[in-house]
Amino acid sequence: MKSMERWTKRIVAAYAVASGCVIASGCERKQDPPDAPALAQETSEAQTKLDVDDPQACAPCHGALVEEWTESMHARAHHERDPIYGSMRALRMKKQGAEVASKCASCHTPRAGGDDASAAALAGVSCATCHAISSVRPGEGHGAQALTWAEDGAMRGAKTLAPGASPAHGTGDALEAIADGQTLCLTCHGELEAAPGVVACSTGAEHELGGEAQTCVECHMPEVDGPAGAVGSQLRHRSHAFPGPHRAWYQRDASQLARAVVASAELNDGVVTVRLKNESAHAFPTGFPGRYAVVIVRALDAQGEELWSNAAGGPASAGEGAFLGKIYHDANGEPVPAAFATSLASDTRLETKSPRTLEIAVGEVEEASSVEVKLVYGLLPGPLAKKLGLSEAPEATPKVAWETTLTP
């Protein structure tokens, strides 16, 4: 807190110099504008003291963005702050060697410089990860491997700022890789192979195959009301909470899941017809290959007790088309996490903008008082949760993306 107060005073003082405002008199009058060398000297001093790898150093000017960022998975990207990533990383290091951690770090802690215990590492995907770059080199690796860090200390974004526009850091022309709303995102969220020819994460390829004009930021950086912080004057800004499926767990907000798929259901002659349409610009689910969704139909008695379910044997038993996810096999044809797979055995996810109609015959419907239909979303399936030691973790419990109740 004291650090933030010091930075607030320093930045206010720098702005006062830039505007010719007399702090001691409460800005009641303006002095003559300072000469350029004096302003340059004051700006340079502020810039050399700004720790761009500390998001809280950005808060005095960009408070709304930093507050939003703290809710995001970018802020949880370090292995100590994301139990799924942390456990998966540990398992991979045990089976594949410690060197695998550096590959993970390229995206999860890109500013760490190899020190995964540093403050820059603990900040995960911080402000500097996206804004302290001078260029992006698609195709040259993932995350930090494809980024060139700015040597002049400039922080750049989607809009051009004149040199000297900020007393706290350098500024410059807009970076096209940020302005286009996807190039920078896809350095980490594009495509990743688990083994030669075995694709694990494929969000970028899914987006490209869908022919979507919709960019990453349109869904994951939606415009919200208010300025970006103390120095902002705009009425709206793009949220830096980067909403995704995890909000359903960490902020109890399943709205992003609900928007991804449009669903409806009807019951006729003991058959439930479920219609799904993926409204997102990539497959559903996407990202970490352990994620899944499943349509669960349950016949209930008058007390709400289950009489029958299409998924009584687990999500994968729900029936053809009802389970949405990837299943990977090892060389022996056994199911394994994607990281250890030699083949992708099945991919039953919804492609972007694609519809799917399911017809599920309901057992014991004659005795049922109601039929419950849900689309639930899981971050990782039960067997993988057990392997990672996360069976009792909140992240192992799926969330409801959509539901309805039908009357026989």
C-alpha positions in Angstrom: 0.0 0.0 0.0 2.8 2.4 0.9 4.4 1.6 -2.5 1.2 2.4 -4.3 0.9 5.7 -2.3 4.5 6.6 -3.3 3.7 5.9 -6.9 0.5 7.9 -6.8 2.4 10.9 -5.5 5.2 10.4 -8.1 2.8 10.2 -11.0 0.7 13.1 -9.8 3.9 15.1 -9.5 4.9 14.1 -13.0 1.6 15.2 -14.5 1.9 18.4 -12.6 5.2 19.1 -14.3 3.8 18.2 -17.6 0.8 20.6 -17.3 2.6 23.4 -15.4 0.4 22.9 -12.4 1.6 24.3 -9.1 1.0 21.5 -6.5 1.6 23.8 -3.5 -1.2 26.1 -4.5 -3.7 23.4 -5.2 -3.5 23.9 -8.9 -5.3 27.2 -8.6 -3.2 28.8 -11.4 -0.9 27.6 -14.2 2.7 28.4 -14.6 4.4 28.9 -17.9 4.9 25.5 -19.6 8.2 23.9 -18.7 10.9 23.7 -21.2 11.4 20.4 -23.1 14.6 19.4 -21.3 13.1 19.8 -17.9 10.1 17.8 -18.8 12.2 15.1 -20.4 14.3 14.8 -17.3 11.3 14.4 -15.0 9.7 11.9 -17.3 12.9 9.9 -17.6 13.3 9.7 -13.8 9.8 8.3 -13.4 10.3 5.8 -16.2 13.5 4.4 -14.7 11.7 3.8 -11.4 8.6 2.1 -12.8 8.6 -1.6 -12.3 6.6 -2.7 -15.4 6.6 -6.3 -14.1 4.6 -5.3 -11.0 0.9 -4.8 -12.0 0.4 -2.7 -8.9 2.8 -0.2 -10.2 0.3 0.4 -13.0 -2.7 0.7 -10.7 -2.4 4.5 -9.8 -3.1 5.4 -13.5 -4.8 2.3 -14.8 -6.6 1.1 -11.7 -9.8 -0.3 -13.3 -7.7 -2.5 -15.7 -5.5 -3.8 -12.9 -8.5 -4.6 -10.7 -10.1 -6.5 -13.6 -6.9 -8.3 -14.4 -6.7 -9.7 -10.8 -9.9 -11.7 -11.6 -8.5 -13.2 -14.7 -6.7 -16.5 -15.4 -3.8 -14.3 -16.6 -3.3 -13.3 -12.9 -3.5 -17.0 -11.9 -1.1 -18.3 -14.6 1.7 -19.2 -12.3 1.8 -22.9 -11.3 1.3 -22.0 -7.6 -1.9 -20.1 -8.4 -3.7 -22.5 -10.7 -4.2 -26.0 -9.2 -4.9 -27.6 -12.5 -1.9 -26.2 -14.3 0.3 -26.7 -11.2 -0.6 -30.3 -10.8 -0.4 -31.1 -14.5 3.0 -29.4 -14.7 4.3 -31.4 -11.7 3.1 -34.7 -13.3 4.7 -33.8 -16.6 8.0 -32.9 -14.9 7.9 -36.3 -13.1 7.3 -38.3 -16.3 9.0 -36.1 -18.9 11.8 -34.4 -17.0 12.3 -31.0 -15.3 13.0 -29.3 -18.6 9.3 -29.4 -19.5 8.8 -26.6 -17.1 10.6 -24.1 -19.3 8.2 -24.9 -22.2 5.2 -24.3 -20.0 6.8 -21.0 -18.7 6.9 -19.5 -22.2 3.1 -18.9 -21.9 2.4 -19.1 -18.2 5.2 -16.9 -16.9 6.6 -15.2 -20.1 8.4 -12.4 -18.2 10.2 -14.6 -15.7 13.4 -15.0 -17.6 13.8 -18.6 -16.3 13.3 -17.7 -12.7 9.9 -19.2 -11.8 10.1 -17.9 -8.2 10.6 -14.3 -9.2 8.0 -11.5 -8.7 7.7 -11.3 -12.5 6.9 -15.0 -12.6 4.3 -14.8 -9.8 2.6 -12.1 -11.7 1.8 -14.6 -14.4 0.7 -13.0 -17.6 1.1 -9.4 -16.4 0.6 -6.0 -17.9 4.1 -6.1 -19.3 3.6 -9.4 -21.0 1.3 -7.7 -23.5 2.3 -4.1 -23.4 6.1 -4.1 -23.0 6.7 -5.7 -26.4 7.9 -4.2 -29.6 6.9 -7.0 -32.0 5.3 -10.4 -32.3 6.8 -13.1 -34.5 4.0 -15.6 -35.3 5.3 -19.1 -36.0 8.5 -18.7 -34.0 7.3 -20.5 -30.9 4.8 -20.0 -28.1 4.5 -17.1 -25.8 7.8 -15.5 -24.9 9.5 -17.4 -27.8 7.5 -15.3 -30.2 7.8 -11.9 -28.4 10.4 -9.2 -28.6 10.6 -7.0 -25.5 10.9 -3.3 -26.0 14.4 -2.0 -25.2 13.2 1.6 -24.9 10.8 0.9 -22.0 7.8 1.9 -24.0 4.4 0.4 -23.2 2.3 0.0 -26.3 -1.3 -1.0 -26.9 -4.0 -0.9 -29.5 -3.9 2.9 -29.9 -1.1 5.3 -30.8 0.1 7.6 -28.1 2.4 10.5 -28.8 6.0 10.3 -27.4 6.0 11.7 -23.9 2.2 11.2 -23.4 2.9 9.4 -20.1 5.2 10.7 -17.4 5.6 7.1 -16.0 6.7 5.2 -19.1 7.6 5.5 -22.7 4.8 5.5 -25.3 4.6 5.0 -29.1 2.7 3.8 -32.1 -0.1 1.2 -31.8 1.2 -2.3 -32.1 -0.8 -4.1 -34.9 -0.5 -7.4 -33.1 -2.6 -6.0 -30.3 -4.8 -3.7 -32.4 -6.0 -6.6 -34.6 -7.4 -8.3 -31.5 -5.9 -11.7 -32.0 -2.3 -12.0 -33.2 -0.8 -11.5 -29.7 -3.5 -13.8 -28.1 -2.7 -16.6 -30.5 1.0 -16.8 -29.6 -0.3 -18.8 -26.6 -3.8 -19.8 -27.5 -3.1 -20.8 -31.1 -2.1 -24.5 -31.4 0.1 -26.8 -29.4 1.1 -30.4 -30.2 1.3 -33.0 -27.5 3.4 -35.2 -29.8 4.2 -35.1 -33.5 0.8 -35.0 -35.2 -1.2 -35.1 -32.0 -2.7 -31.7 -31.4 -3.7 -30.9 -27.8 -4.7 -27.2 -27.8 -6.1 -25.9 -31.1 -8.1 -22.8 -30.4 -6.4 -20.8 -33.2 -6.9 -23.5 -35.8 -10.5 -23.9 -34.8 -11.0 -20.2 -35.2 -9.4 -20.2 -38.6 -11.3 -23.2 -39.9 -14.5 -21.5 -38.8 -13.8 -18.6 -41.1 -14.7 -16.2 -38.3 -14.4 -12.4 -38.6 -14.9 -12.3 -34.8 -11.7 -11.6 -33.0 -10.5 -12.9 -29.6 -11.0 -9.6 -27.8 -14.6 -9.2 -29.0 -15.6 -12.0 -26.6 -12.8 -12.1 -24.1 -12.2 -8.3 -23.7 -15.8 -7.0 -24.0 -16.4 -3.3 -23.7 -17.5 -2.2 -20.3 -18.6 1.1 -18.8 -16.2 3.6 -17.3 -12.7 4.8 -17.9 -9.7 2.5 -17.7 -8.3 4.4 -14.6 -7.4 7.7 -13.2 -5.8 8.9 -16.5 -8.7 7.7 -18.7 -11.3 10.0 -20.2 -13.2 7.5 -22.3 -16.7 6.4 -21.3 -16.0 2.7 -22.0 -13.0 0.5 -22.2 -12.2 -3.1 -23.0 -12.3 -5.3 -19.9 -9.0 -6.9 -18.7 -10.9 -9.6 -16.7 -10.5 -11.7 -19.8 -13.8 -13.7 -19.1 -13.7 -17.4 -19.9 -15.1 -20.6 -18.4 -13.1 -20.2 -15.1 -15.3 -17.3 -14.0 -18.0 -19.9 -13.2 -15.7 -21.3 -10.5 -13.8 -18.3 -9.2 -16.4 -15.5 -9.6 -19.6 -17.6 -9.6 -20.4 -16.1 -13.0 -21.4 -18.7 -15.6 -22.6 -16.0 -18.1 -19.6 -16.7 -20.5 -20.6 -20.4 -20.6 -24.2 -19.5 -21.1 -23.4 -17.3 -24.1 -21.2 -19.9 -25.8 -24.0 -22.3 -26.6 -27.7 -21.7 -27.4 -29.7 -24.7 -26.2 -33.4 -25.9 -26.2 -35.2 -29.1 -25.3 -38.6 -30.7 -25.7 -40.2 -34.0 -24.6 -42.5 -36.0 -26.8 -43.5 -39.7 -26.4 -40.7 -40.4 -23.9 -38.0 -38.9 -26.1 -36.1 -35.7 -25.2 -34.9 -33.7 -28.3 -32.1 -31.4 -27.4 -30.8 -28.8 -29.8 -27.4 -27.1 -29.4 -25.7 -24.5 -31.4 -22.1 -23.3 -30.7 -22.1 -19.5 -30.9 -18.4 -19.0 -30.1 -15.7 -18.4 -32.6 -13.9 -21.7 -31.8 -14.9 -25.2 -30.8 -16.8 -25.8 -27.6 -15.1 -26.6 -25.3 -11.7 -25.3 -26.3 -8.3 -24.7 -24.7 -6.9 -27.2 -22.2 -7.8 -30.6 -23.7 -9.2 -32.0 -20.5 -12.2 -29.7 -20.6 -15.5 -31.2 -21.5 -19.3 -30.6 -21.6 -22.1 -33.1 -21.5 -25.9 -33.1 -21.9 -27.4 -34.8 -18.9 -31.0 -35.9 -18.9 -32.6 -37.2 -15.7 -36.0 -38.5 -14.9 -37.1 -37.4 -11.4 -39.9 -38.5 -9.1 -42.2 -36.2 -7.2 -39.6 -35.8 -4.4 -36.8 -34.9 -6.9 -35.1 -38.2 -6.6 -33.4 -39.6 -9.7 -35.2 -42.5 -11.4 -33.0 -42.6 -14.5 -30.1 -40.8 -16.1 -28.3 -41.0 -19.4 -25.0 -40.3 -17.7 -25.3 -42.6 -14.7 -22.0 -44.2 -15.7 -20.2 -40.8 -16.0 -20.0 -38.0 -18.6 -18.5 -40.3 -21.3 -21.5 -42.7 -21.0 -24.1 -40.1 -21.8 -24.7 -41.3 -25.3 -23.7 -40.5 -28.8 -23.3 -36.7 -29.3 -24.1 -35.9 -25.7 -20.5 -35.9 -24.5 -18.5 -33.0 -25.9 -14.8 -33.4 -25.6 -11.5 -35.0 -26.6 -10.3 -38.5 -25.7 -6.6 -39.3 -26.2 -4.9 -42.7 -26.2 -1.4 -43.9 -25.6 0.4 -46.5 -27.7 -1.6 -49.3 -26.0 -4.9 -47.7 -26.8 -5.5 -46.7 -23.2 -7.0 -43.3 -22.3 -4.3 -40.8 -21.1 -3.9 -37.1 -20.6 -3.2 -35.3 -23.9 0.4 -34.6 -22.8 1.2 -38.3 -22.9 -0.8 -39.3 -25.9 0.2 -40.9 -29.2 -3.2 -40.4 -30.8 -6.4 -38.4 -30.6 -9.0 -41.2 -30.3 -12.1 -39.0 -30.7 -13.2 -35.4 -30.8 -16.9 -34.9 -30.2 -16.9 -31.2 -29.5 -19.2 -28.7 -31.2 -17.5 -26.9 -34.0 -17.8 -23.1 -34.2 -21.4 -22.0 -35.2 -22.3 -25.7 -35.7 -25.7 -27.1 -34.5 -26.3 -30.5 -33.1 -29.6 -32.3 -32.4 -29.8 -35.1 -29.9 -32.7 -37.5 -29.3 -32.5 -39.3 -26.0 -35.1 -41.9 -25.0 -35.9 -41.4 -21.3 -36.1 -44.5 -19.2 -38.9 -44.8 -16.5 -40.5 -41.7 -17.9 -44.0 -43.1 -17.0 -43.1 -42.9 -13.3 -41.4 -39.5 -13.6 -42.9 -36.3 -12.4 -40.4 -34.2 -14.3 -37.5 -34.6 -16.7 -34.4 -32.4 -16.0 -32.1 -31.5 -18.9 -28.7 -29.8 -18.3 -25.7 -28.8 -20.2 -22.8 -29.0 -17.8 -19.2 -27.9 -18.3 -16.1 -29.5 -16.6 -12.6 -28.2 -16.4 -11.2 -31.7 -16.1 -12.8 -35.2 -16.1 -13.0 -37.4 -13.0 -10.1 -39.8 -13.9 -7.8 -36.9 -14.6 -8.8 -35.1 -11.4 -8.0 -38.3 -9.5 -4.6 -38.6 -11.2 -3.7 -35.0 -10.4 -4.9 -35.3 -6.8 -7.7 -32.8 -7.3 -10.8 -35.0 -6.9 -11.9 -32.9 -3.9 -10.9 -29.5 -5.4 -13.6 -27.1 -6.4 -12.3 -27.1 -10.0 -13.2 -30.8 -10.3 -16.9 -30.1 -9.9 -18.6 -29.2 -13.2 -20.8 -26.2 -13.5 -24.2 -25.8 -15.2 -24.1 -23.8 -18.4 -27.8 -24.2 -19.2 -30.8 -26.1 -17.8 -34.5 -26.7 -18.2 -37.2 -28.8 -16.7 -39.8 -30.7 -18.8 -43.1 -32.2 -17.7 -44.1 -35.6 -19.1 
